[in-house]
Amino acid sequence: MGLHRTGTRLGAARLALALALALGSAGAAAHHGWSWAEGEQTELRGTIREVYVGPPHPTLRVEAADGRIWTVELGNPRLTANSGFTTESARAGEAVTALGNRSRNPEERRLKAVRITVRDRTYDIYPDRIRGS
């Protein structure tokens, strides 16, 4: 009887751990995946208002011609650096063109960039995802 109870507790602990890991990885996949973005790619042109290069994703805050501010997500810091984009690559006030996939939520002004161009230099963040080039 004692062995059965220990096994049950151990089984319950394993189940709880498995559930926690599954929920954690699902959240990570939702954040880091592309399921939140449209399949079609969009080009956004505007003026950089803020540059952040750090975890979990480097981002640009971009003001479009209509005055709306967009969040442009780049890849993770390593992927972004591998494209050549660093803290010196862009500054607030500079023009930017971002090609990427916008949020499926039409109320959200968020774009996952596959390519950005600043100062006539192009950074291919996700070269295998670039369409139409």
N, C-alpha and C positions, 0 to 999 in steps of 0.2 A: 504494500500500500504506500509506503513512504517513497519508494522508487517511482511509482506512478505519479504521485504529487509533484515530485521534483521534475519529472519529465514534462508534466503539464505546465509547470512554471517556466521551465526552459523553453518549451514550445511556445508559450504565450510571449515570452521575451523575444524569441526569434521572430515571431509573427509581428510584434510591435516594431522591431528593428527593420524588418523587411518593408513594412508599411511606411515607416518614416523615410526610408531610403527611396522607395517608389515615389512618394509624394514630393520629396526633395528633388529628385531627378526630373520629375514632370514639370515642376516649377522652373527648374534650370533650362529645360528644353524649351518651354514656352518663352522664356526671356531671351535665350540665345538663338532660338530657331528663327525661321522665316514664316511660320504659320500665321503670324499676326499681320503680315504684309501682303499686298496685292501681288499677283503674278506679273502683271504688266509693269514695265519700267517707265518712269517719269523723269523729266529733266526739270530741275529747280535752279533758277538763277536768282541771285540776290547779293546782299552785303552781309559779311560776317559781323556779328555783334559780339560773339564770345567764342573762344576756343578752349576746349578742355582736352588734354591728352593724358589719360590715366584710366585705371580700372573703374568699372567693368568694361566700358566702351568709351574711347575718345569720341567727343561730340562737338559739333559746331551749332551755334544758335545763329540762324540765318534770317535776315529780314528780306522778304520777297518784295516785288514792286508794289504790291497792294498794301504794304505795311504790316502784313501778318508775319509773326515770328514762327519759324519752323525749327524743330530739333532734327539735325542730320546726324545719325549714328554712323560711325565708321566701324571697322572690325575691332576685335580685341586689341589691346596695346601691342602685342607682338606682331600680329597680322598687319596692323596699321603701320608699324615701324618698318616691316618688311617691304611695304609698298614705297617706302622712302619718305613718308609723311612723319615729321617730327614737330616739336614745339616751335621750331623756327620756320615752319612751312607756311603758316598763315597767321594773320593778325586781324584784330577787330578793325573794321573799316574797309577791308579789301573785298573786291568782287570775287564771287565763287560760283562755279557751276557744278551741281551735283546730279549725277545720274543714279537712280536707284528705285527701290520699291517703296511706295508710300503705304501708310497704315490702311488696313481695311476699314477702320472706323473713320468715316468722312469728317467727323468732328475733331479728330486728332491730326494736328499738323506735325507729322513725324515721318521721316524718310530714312530707310536703311540704304546708305550709299554703297554702290559697287565701284564707282569711280568719282573722283572730284578733280576739278581743275582750279588752281589758284596761281596767280602770277604767270600765266601761260605754261605752267607745269602741270602735267596730269599724273594723278596717283591712282593706280588700279588697285583698289582695296580687295575686291573679289574678282580677279580677272576671268575666272571660269564662269561667272554669272553675268558678264556683260553681254547684252544682246544688241544686235543691229550695228556693230562697229566693224 
